[in-house]
Amino acid sequence: MSSLLAQSHYGETCVICEQLKPVGIHLYTSFICTECEKDLIHAKTSDPRYKFFLKQLRKITTPEILS
């Protein structure tokens, strides 16, 4: 229960930078902080960070639909 309180008080762990951040977006079951979202949107495919972003984004999995 205390980890749930800490998560709501301090933020969530970004799937890209792997740091605890207070604001961002949710993509399926993962969290992307605002800073990484901006960097990702503006990254060119020739930018060395682009490959890093792709590697980190591969961690995001589509949730299964259970019926």
C-alpha positions in Angstrom: 0.0 0.0 0.0 2.8 2.4 0.8 4.3 2.0 -2.8 0.9 2.9 -4.2 0.9 6.1 -2.1 4.4 6.9 -3.1 3.5 6.4 -6.8 0.5 8.8 -6.6 2.5 11.4 -4.6 5.7 11.4 -6.5 4.7 10.2 -10.0 5.3 7.2 -12.1 8.4 5.7 -13.7 8.9 6.7 -17.3 9.4 3.8 -19.7 12.0 5.8 -21.7 14.2 7.7 -19.1 13.3 5.2 -16.3 13.0 8.1 -13.8 10.1 9.0 -11.5 8.2 11.9 -13.0 5.0 13.6 -11.9 3.4 14.3 -15.3 3.1 12.5 -18.6 1.0 10.3 -20.8 -0.1 6.7 -20.6 0.4 4.5 -23.6 -1.4 1.2 -22.9 -0.1 0.2 -19.5 3.1 2.3 -19.7 3.9 5.9 -18.7 5.9 8.4 -20.8 7.0 11.6 -19.1 6.3 15.0 -20.7 10.0 15.6 -21.3 10.6 12.3 -23.1 7.4 12.8 -25.1 8.6 16.1 -26.4 12.1 14.7 -27.2 10.5 11.8 -29.0 8.2 13.9 -31.1 11.1 16.2 -32.2 13.7 13.5 -32.8 14.9 13.0 -36.3 15.6 9.5 -37.6 19.2 10.5 -38.0 19.5 11.5 -34.4 21.4 8.9 -32.2 18.7 9.2 -29.5 16.1 7.9 -32.0 17.5 4.3 -31.8 17.4 4.6 -28.0 13.8 5.8 -28.0 12.9 2.8 -30.2 14.7 0.4 -27.9 12.8 1.8 -24.9 9.4 1.9 -26.6 9.8 -1.8 -27.4 9.2 -2.4 -23.7 5.6 -1.3 -24.2 3.3 -4.2 -24.8 -0.3 -4.3 -25.8 -2.6 -5.4 -23.0 -4.5 -8.6 -23.6 -8.2 -8.3 -23.9 -9.7 -10.9 -21.6 -13.3 -11.7 -22.4 
